[in-house]
């Protein structure tokens, strides 16, 4: 089965990036997960990014904060899709990360999710893989249906109890 590579520059990113792993687990998608600093260990990073394709990785999810070089560097070295996850930061709330990831030069695209959007990165990776995997596509359709049913159930409770008495 196709594999996803999850990479982050620091263990402080784990809370966000673990949400991508949870989604991949839910869909039964294999993945590998690494902490690699493009700035502190560039040789390790280059080796990993260049070996992903031959190791069966079809999509990389790269989380980064502040200067946020990791997703763009992955996209420069890896020929398949890269999804960037901007990390929330204390200085600018993650806008620095978002701008760094989304503003890539022509020819080096990085699909970018919301600040702290690890869950959506996992779902987007699954959708990319589902292009050529009909069983995974069916799982995604079922997932969407469950989300719809959850919202309908919450609305039914709201209609029954009213806005002031609504309890989740």
C-alpha positions in Angstrom: 0.0 0.0 0.0 1.0 3.6 -0.6 2.7 5.3 2.3 2.7 8.8 3.7 5.7 10.5 5.2 5.1 12.8 8.1 8.0 15.1 9.1 8.3 17.9 11.5 11.3 20.0 12.6 10.7 19.8 16.3 8.9 17.6 18.9 7.0 20.7 19.9 5.1 20.1 16.6 3.9 16.7 17.7 0.6 17.8 19.1 -0.5 19.1 15.7 1.2 16.4 13.5 -0.2 13.5 15.6 -3.6 14.5 14.4 -2.5 13.7 10.8 -1.3 10.3 12.0 -4.6 9.6 13.8 -6.5 10.3 10.5 -4.1 8.0 8.6 -4.6 5.3 11.2 -8.4 5.7 10.9 -8.2 5.1 7.1 -5.6 2.3 7.4 -2.9 4.2 5.6 0.7 3.3 6.3 3.0 6.1 7.3 6.4 6.9 8.7 6.9 9.8 11.1 10.1 11.7 11.7 11.6 14.7 13.6 14.2 16.2 11.3 15.5 19.7 11.4 16.3 21.1 7.9 18.4 23.7 9.6 20.2 21.7 12.3 20.8 18.5 10.3 20.5 19.3 6.6 22.4 16.2 5.5 19.9 14.0 7.4 17.0 15.9 5.9 18.3 15.7 2.3 18.9 12.0 2.6 15.4 11.4 4.0 13.6 13.6 1.5 15.5 12.1 -1.5 14.9 8.5 -0.4 11.1 8.9 0.2 10.1 8.1 -3.3 12.1 4.8 -3.5 10.8 3.9 0.0 7.2 4.0 -1.3 6.1 7.4 0.1 3.5 8.9 -2.2 2.7 12.1 -0.2 4.6 14.0 2.4 3.0 16.0 5.2 5.5 18.5 6.5 4.8 20.6 9.6 6.9 23.7 10.3 6.8 26.9 12.3 8.4 30.3 12.1 10.6 30.4 9.0 8.8 27.2 8.0 11.4 25.9 5.4 10.7 22.2 5.8 7.6 21.8 3.5 9.2 23.9 0.7 12.5 22.0 0.9 10.5 18.7 0.8 8.7 20.0 -2.3 12.1 20.9 -3.9 13.5 17.4 -3.4 10.4 15.1 -3.6 8.6 14.8 -6.9 5.2 13.9 -5.5 2.7 16.0 -3.5 3.7 17.8 -0.3 1.2 19.1 2.2 2.4 21.9 4.5 1.1 22.3 8.0 1.8 25.8 9.5 2.5 25.6 13.2 1.0 28.0 15.7 3.7 30.3 17.0 3.9 32.6 19.9 5.3 35.6 18.1 2.8 35.9 15.2 0.2 33.2 16.0 1.3 31.1 13.1 0.9 33.6 10.3 4.6 33.6 9.8 4.5 29.9 9.2 1.5 30.1 7.0 3.0 32.8 4.8 6.3 31.0 4.5 4.6 27.8 3.4 2.0 29.1 1.1 4.2 31.6 -0.8 6.4 29.1 -2.6 8.1 30.1 -5.9 6.7 29.0 -9.2 7.4 25.3 -9.9 7.6 24.3 -6.2 4.0 24.0 -5.0 3.1 23.0 -1.5 -0.6 22.3 -0.7 -1.1 24.2 2.5 -3.7 23.6 5.2 -4.8 25.9 8.1 -2.5 26.9 10.9 -2.5 23.8 13.2 -4.4 21.8 10.6 -2.8 18.4 11.1 -6.2 16.6 10.8 -7.0 18.2 7.5 -3.5 17.4 6.3 -4.2 13.7 7.0 -7.5 13.9 5.2 -6.0 15.6 2.2 -3.3 13.0 2.0 -6.0 10.3 2.1 -7.9 12.1 -0.7 -4.7 12.3 -2.8 -4.1 8.6 -2.4 -7.8 7.8 -3.1 -7.4 9.0 -6.7 -5.9 5.6 -7.4 -7.4 3.5 -4.6 -11.1 2.8 -4.8 -11.3 1.1 -1.4 -9.8 4.2 0.2 -12.3 6.3 -1.7 -15.2 4.4 -0.3 -13.7 4.9 3.3 -13.6 8.6 2.6 -17.2 8.6 1.4 -18.2 6.8 4.5 -16.3 9.3 6.7 -18.1 12.2 5.0 -21.4 10.5 5.6 -20.6 10.0 9.3 -19.7 13.7 9.7 -23.0 14.6 8.1 -24.9 12.3 10.4 -23.1 13.8 13.5 -24.2 17.3 12.5 -27.8 16.1 11.9 -27.9 14.4 15.3 -26.6 17.6 17.0 -29.2 19.7 15.2 -32.0 17.3 16.3 -30.9 17.7 19.9 -30.8 21.5 19.5 -34.3 21.5 18.0 -35.6 19.4 20.9 -33.9 21.3 23.7 -33.6 24.8 22.3 -30.6 27.1 22.1 -30.4 27.9 25.8 -30.6 24.3 27.0 -28.4 22.7 24.4 -25.7 20.5 25.9 -23.2 18.7 23.8 
